[in-house]
Structures are given as C-alpha cells and as structure tokens.
Amino acid sequence: MSKLNLRPDLPLSAVASIAEEAAAAGWTDVLPMAGGEPRFAPPPAALSALSSASVEAVTKYTPFRGTVPLLAGIQRKLSEVNDLSVDLSEIIALPGGAQALFSALSVLIGPDRREVVLIDPCWEHYPRIAQAAGAEVRIVPTVREGAHDRIDLDALRGAVTSRTAAVLLNTPLNPTGSVLTAAELREIGDVCGAARARLVVDEEYETFVYGPHQHVSARSVVPEAISLFSFSKSFALTGIRLGYICADPETVDAIKRFGLYTYMYSASPSMVMAAEMLRDDVRPYLKNARGEYEAKAADLSANLDALPGVSCVMPEGGVYVFPRIAQEEGSSVAMRLVRERHLLCVPGEAAGATGRGHVRLFIGLDDAQNREAVLRVREFVEADAE
Ligand code: PMP
C-alpha cells in the first residue's frame, strides 16, 4: 500500500486496463478492438499545413478561444455539416473532446446544483469525469428497443430537479450507437428547461450515422443546449488533441475562464492543422469516412448475428458493434475473449448494468481482421457449447 494520499476513486477504465494487460502479456496475435482509434487517413491538408506554417504560428501562445482562422473554419463546418448558424462568440476550441466534457461540466456544477444526470448505458468515462469535476452522479436507465436506447421521459423527469446542473448525453452513443432524434432532443430539452438544468450533448461520433439515421446537433434544436465536438474520430486526428464547444456566449466565456486556470490554451500546431483542413469543404471527406464505417458495421453485425448464441443488431451509428453473447452466469465473456482469444474488447457492463452480457467491439480494423474477429468469436462460442 502506498503511503501517498492519492484519489482511489479514479481507477483505470476497462479499455485502458485491457490494453495494459495485453501489452504486459506480450501477445503477438491481438485484434485491437477495445479502443476506437480510427484507421482511415486524416485529411491531407491537415498534414501539409504543418510544413508550410510559420514558426510563429506553431510555437507561440494563441488567443484563449482559439485562433481566428480556426474559429472561422469551425463556424463554417457547423453551418455546412450541423445546420448550425452561430456567431464566433458561441465557439471555443479546447484540447480534445474529453477536455470539452470536463470543462463544460466544471462550469455548470456549483454549490446549489451538484448533480449530473447520465443514462445507462454511457461511455464508461462519464461518471468519472463528472466526479472529477466535483459532481454527484444520478443514472437513469434506458430501454433497449432494437438498436435504440429509449430514454424514459418520466424517469428522466424524476431525476432532473433543482439540484441538477446538467444532463449529459451522447449521440451517437458509445457503446451502442443509438442516435437521438430531433424529437427526442426537444423533449429532453423541455425536461431540462423546466428544471433550469443544462442539456450537454457529446457529439464526438457525429459523422458515423447509418441507414436512415441522421445526426442532429443538440444546439440546432435546443437553443440552450451545449454541443461538444472533437476532431479525433471524424478526422482521424486523435493525437492532435483538439475539440470545440458550441454554446451561448456567456457559457463559452465561463469555459474560457475555466480553461485559463487549467490548460490555458490548445496547442497551436493542432489549431494550424485543423484550420487548414477546414478551409476545404469537409463534407466529401466525412461522407467517405461514414460510408467505410457503415459497410464495416453492416458486415460485422450480420456475421456476428449469424453465429449460434450471438445476437447483434446493426447499430444506428457510432464506431462499435455491441453483440450479446450467451454465456454461463457470472463469467465475463469479454474478459474471456481477451485472455483466451486475444480479441481485445470491452465488457458491456463497463457502460452500465444494461450492458451486461454484451461486448463492445470497434468496427474500424481492416476487413481481414474483422473476419478474423468473427472467426474467434465463433470458435469461442462453439468451444463453450461443447
Ligand atoms: N466522448 C466519447 C463518447 C468518446 O468515446 C471519447 C473517446 N473515445 C471522447 C468523448 C473523447 O475523445 P477525444 O478527447 O479524443 O475527443
């Protein structure tokens, strides 16, 4: 036991511990489907921007909310892609979607409003981020209908009170891919509005919506909502650590002040990269990324669903499939897939009780690896049935 007084409430996430376990074991045949690192190439303009930028532009402090070319590029993207016409004062860039979550919650939580309402299932980081920001977490269960996680409005109304700082949602939802409709966002917005709680919507996976499903940006239908975005997944730029928030100017200003005392600024080379690629119309690039992932999601879900004892619906969106795999009571099927088959995946229950019996698999590996993953699940379920 360490003598240091460190926070015991911040353990490693399931994804991080699985990655560490696999690295320590030194397996050479892993299929890395636990995390969600995009494998397609970033826009070429993002990379060429660095070599043509001035030394000044990539080494010096920048304005707090982001450089003018970056904010202008984001403004244009929000209008073209998200149907959101906003003033520059409604945008702030910050170091990644995870920081966007922490900053937004941090400015909303106060002595009178300490609670953050989450749904089950949700990204396993949400309760921890909320706690790190000083919140108490309340969880509202959802009802799974096909590939959709329906939020029970009565249950939500019961949870959202004068103590609620924020309701934090995610569309498309990590891990299940469930996509919120405009009507759902409006209804949830009304529940929040009635209690003067803020609706915060994480739109990290906005690009990845399939079939008839459309991504609806929360702020395009709920004017008081706070929409969070990132360059990580849509542009395959996880390592540049750049995200942005769209909110009313007063909230943006509060987030700017919070940033001043935490990270101060986003990294200037990242801003140069993003600003340069946003000069182009990014819609064809995003359409390609969506098409590639839609085909992968369709193949993986159909091939998994065809296995005995496995059911897997085509997700509405997102970068994961979320099959349910029949298993003996009490054992974690995901951990057995990791240890016995070296198929790195995340236990569904990391997302909450509704995820029990499911595993989360990233869809973005190449097609041969995805076929190999299905084969390993097949061997696993067949060996178990013997
Ligand atoms: N939101 C969700 C739902 C995520 O899954 C992730 C990363 N996997 C993030 C936010 C944060 O990612 P980043 O900080 O790279 O934008």
Boltz pocket constraint, residues with backbone or C-beta under 6 A from the ligand:
constraints:
  - pocket:
      binder: B
      contacts: [[A, 36], [A, 95], [A, 96], [A, 97], [A, 98], [A, 99], [A, 123], [A, 170], [A, 172], [A, 174], [A, 202], [A, 204], [A, 229], [A, 230], [A, 231], [A, 232], [A, 233], [A, 238], [A, 242], [A, 243]]
      max_distance: 6.0
